[in-house]
Amino acid sequence: MLMTNRDVAELSAQRVDARARLVARRVNGRSRVQELYQEGAAKIRMPGTSADPLEAILINTAGGLTGGDRIAWDIQAGDGACLTATTQACEKLYRSHSGSARVDVRLKVGDGARIAWLPQETIAYDRSSLERNVEVDLEGNAEILIVESVLFGRLAMGETVTSASFRDRWHVRRDGRLIHAEAFSIGPALASTLARPAATAGALAVATVLLVSPEADIMLPPARAIIGEGGGASTWTVGETGKLLARLIDGDGYTLRKRLAPLVGLLNGKAGLPKIWSL
């Protein structure tokens, strides 16, 4: 079979294959870095290692993801440690000629510890494809806050996303017991699906927020006040675990963040909003 120039280019293209791991532990009453490993395009920077909670900045030096790229983040907080992980910038999903990009996130939280997983928005471009898996293991009285937001095109940039595939799977376990699971899948006919009233009625910006904490019930009324009519929030108790789940939708990323930022500030306790979010 004859190969076209495009076939040769795809075969010879360099793909992202990256991973990074950060482990924090409690030492003398403060959260400290115990282990930091990074490989390939996955980098982790710690702008203030004396701060508590620790704040980690995750960086994909490849500048984005496309079909065939792989990146994995492994973030762990030992017993009693507190850690916030965010990203330097929005992750961009570029057009994929073949296959999907894959992002694997593993969050492990020890007894009495807390992790806030707060990446900035993911931006999906036309004909992009992503599969993301978030696996969370909580021990004892661990707490976690997870925020993931996606922009299917940006109105201010004149971007239109007609066709794309996006798959997001979350599994959260406490002491080995599954307490939260969800699977979001859309595409390839993305624009027509979003246009449906049962989806987002054409809104391009969506966010999911999950808080697992004994304070979930307390946080519900102020969270609903921030979210307003462009989404909703509810709480449940699974066994002895309280959790708050919120969904937000908006016409564009700017107006979504105007509500998402104060919501994160509310739910993230004394750590508040990551500093880089306000830059």
Protein Blocks (a to p, Z undefined) as FASTA:
>chain_A
ZZdfklmmmmmpccdddddddddddeehiacdfbdcdehjbdcddfblmbccdddddddf
kopacehiacdddddddehiacddddfbdcdddddfbdcddddddddddehiacdddddc
ddddehiacddddddddehjaccdddddddebjfklopacfbdcddddddddeehiafbd
cdddedjklmlmmmpmklnnopabdcddddddfklmmmmmmmmmmnmmnbcdddddehja
ccdddddddfbfklmmmmmmmmmmmmnmmnmpafklmZZ
